[in-house]
């Protein structure tokens, strides 16, 4: 898609939401995860989307697919990259280069409940962005990244505090 097409699409959505703020809130389609055996898990969506995870052999998995943690980092990296591209297009800027690398520092004692002071999730996350656009200042590119990271839905869910509930059904 061209920058102009993305820019027009983004501007149309922004204009619509400004005029219809009640339409901005929605419930995301559900994702259902079912264990396939061992620690291998398949997640599916309403429209046939599917992803499989597995844990490494070291913790009893088969190592046959990415771990849920890897997928979380991939979701964060791709959401940040997408939001950066959206922001650049919104401003009419065609990026020549955009790469987002995401990693985290983890402590597996949290995963296994060995130390109550250690959280199960990442202790920290790091996002490294390489960005370039001909004729665009470093300052403008940094502003695009800063804006995009604050407005990236996955990043907000990872970096912010999102209210969460767990509902349990026992069969």
C-alpha positions as CSV (number, residue, x, y, z in Angstrom):
1,X,0.0,0.0,0.0
2,X,1.2,3.5,-0.8
3,X,1.8,6.1,1.9
4,X,-0.9,8.2,0.4
5,X,-3.4,5.3,0.6
6,X,-2.5,4.6,4.3
7,X,-2.6,8.4,5.1
8,X,-6.1,8.7,3.6
9,X,-7.3,5.7,5.4
10,X,-6.0,6.8,8.7
11,X,-7.3,10.3,8.3
12,X,-10.8,8.9,7.3
13,X,-10.8,6.8,10.5
14,X,-9.7,9.7,12.7
15,X,-12.4,12.0,11.2
16,X,-15.0,9.3,11.7
17,X,-14.1,8.7,15.3
18,X,-14.0,12.4,16.1
19,X,-17.5,12.7,14.8
20,X,-18.7,9.4,16.4
21,X,-16.7,8.9,19.6
22,X,-19.2,6.3,20.9
23,X,-18.1,4.0,18.0
24,X,-14.5,4.0,19.2
25,X,-15.0,1.4,21.9
26,X,-15.3,-2.2,20.9
27,X,-14.8,-5.7,22.2
28,X,-12.1,-7.6,20.4
29,X,-12.9,-10.9,18.8
30,X,-12.1,-13.8,21.2
31,X,-9.1,-16.1,20.8
32,X,-9.5,-19.6,22.1
33,X,-6.5,-21.6,23.3
34,X,-6.7,-25.4,23.5
35,X,-4.0,-27.8,24.6
36,X,-3.0,-30.2,21.8
37,X,-1.0,-32.5,24.1
38,X,1.9,-32.0,26.4
39,X,2.7,-28.3,26.5
40,X,1.7,-27.7,22.8
41,X,-1.2,-25.3,22.5
42,X,-3.3,-24.1,19.6
43,X,-5.0,-20.7,19.6
44,X,-7.7,-19.9,17.1
45,X,-9.8,-16.9,16.2
46,X,-13.3,-16.5,14.8
47,X,-12.1,-16.1,11.2
48,X,-9.9,-19.2,11.1
49,X,-6.7,-17.5,12.4
50,X,-4.5,-20.0,14.1
51,X,-1.2,-20.0,15.9
52,X,0.6,-22.9,17.8
53,X,2.9,-22.6,20.7
54,X,5.1,-25.1,22.6
55,X,7.5,-24.8,25.4
56,X,11.2,-25.6,25.1
57,X,12.3,-29.2,25.8
58,X,14.1,-28.0,29.0
59,X,10.8,-27.4,30.7
60,X,9.0,-30.5,29.3
61,X,7.8,-29.1,26.0
62,X,8.5,-30.4,22.6
63,X,10.1,-27.2,21.3
64,X,8.0,-27.7,18.1
65,X,6.7,-24.1,17.9
66,X,7.5,-20.6,19.4
67,X,6.8,-20.2,23.1
68,X,4.0,-17.9,24.3
69,X,6.7,-15.5,25.5
70,X,8.3,-15.4,22.0
71,X,4.9,-14.6,20.5
72,X,4.3,-11.9,23.1
73,X,7.6,-10.2,22.1
74,X,6.7,-10.7,18.4
75,X,3.3,-9.1,19.0
76,X,5.0,-6.1,20.7
77,X,7.6,-5.7,18.0
78,X,5.1,-6.0,15.1
79,X,2.6,-3.7,16.8
80,X,5.2,-1.1,17.4
81,X,6.5,-1.3,13.8
82,X,3.0,-1.1,12.4
83,X,2.1,1.9,14.6
84,X,5.3,3.7,13.6
85,X,4.5,3.1,9.9
86,X,0.9,4.3,10.5
87,X,2.2,7.5,12.2
88,X,4.7,8.2,9.5
89,X,2.0,7.7,6.8
90,X,-0.4,9.9,8.7
91,X,2.2,12.6,8.4
92,X,2.8,11.9,4.7
93,X,6.3,10.4,5.4
94,X,7.5,7.4,3.4
95,X,10.0,5.4,5.4
96,X,13.0,3.9,3.7
97,X,14.0,1.8,6.7
98,X,12.0,0.5,9.7
99,X,13.2,-2.4,11.9
100,X,12.0,-3.1,15.4
101,X,13.9,-5.5,17.6
102,X,12.3,-6.4,21.0
103,X,13.8,-8.4,23.8
104,X,13.3,-8.8,27.5
105,X,15.0,-9.7,30.7
106,X,13.2,-12.5,32.5
107,X,13.6,-14.5,35.7
108,X,12.2,-18.0,35.4
109,X,11.8,-18.2,39.2
110,X,8.6,-16.1,38.7
111,X,7.3,-18.6,36.1
112,X,7.7,-21.5,38.5
113,X,6.6,-19.6,41.7
114,X,10.0,-20.0,43.4
115,X,10.3,-16.5,44.7
116,X,7.2,-14.4,45.5
117,X,9.2,-11.2,44.9
118,X,9.9,-12.2,41.3
119,X,7.1,-11.5,38.8
120,X,6.2,-14.1,36.2
121,X,6.4,-11.7,33.3
122,X,9.4,-9.9,32.0
123,X,11.4,-7.8,34.5
124,X,12.1,-5.3,31.7
125,X,11.5,-5.0,28.0
126,X,13.7,-3.3,25.4
127,X,12.6,-2.1,22.0
128,X,15.3,-1.0,19.5
129,X,14.0,0.9,16.5
130,X,16.0,1.5,13.3
131,X,14.2,4.1,11.2
132,X,15.1,6.3,8.2
133,X,13.4,8.5,5.6
134,X,15.1,10.6,3.0
135,X,14.9,14.3,3.8
136,X,13.3,13.8,7.2
137,X,15.2,15.1,10.2
138,X,16.4,12.9,13.0
139,X,14.1,14.9,15.4
140,X,11.0,14.2,13.3
141,X,11.8,10.5,13.1
142,X,12.3,10.3,16.9
143,X,9.0,12.1,17.4
144,X,7.3,9.5,15.1
145,X,8.7,6.7,17.2
146,X,7.9,8.3,20.5
147,X,4.3,9.0,19.5
148,X,3.8,5.5,18.0
149,X,5.1,3.7,21.0
150,X,2.8,5.6,23.3
151,X,-0.1,4.8,21.0
152,X,0.7,1.1,20.2
153,X,-2.1,-1.0,21.7
154,X,0.2,-4.0,22.4
155,X,2.9,-1.8,23.9
156,X,0.3,-0.1,26.1
157,X,-0.9,-3.5,27.3
158,X,2.7,-4.6,28.1
159,X,4.0,-1.4,29.5
160,X,1.0,-0.1,31.2
161,X,-1.4,-1.4,33.8
162,X,-4.4,-3.0,32.1
163,X,-7.3,-4.0,34.3
164,X,-7.7,-7.8,34.1
165,X,-10.2,-10.4,35.2
166,X,-10.1,-14.1,35.1
167,X,-13.3,-16.2,34.9
168,X,-13.1,-19.9,35.7
169,X,-15.5,-22.6,34.7
170,X,-15.0,-26.1,36.2
171,X,-16.4,-29.0,34.2
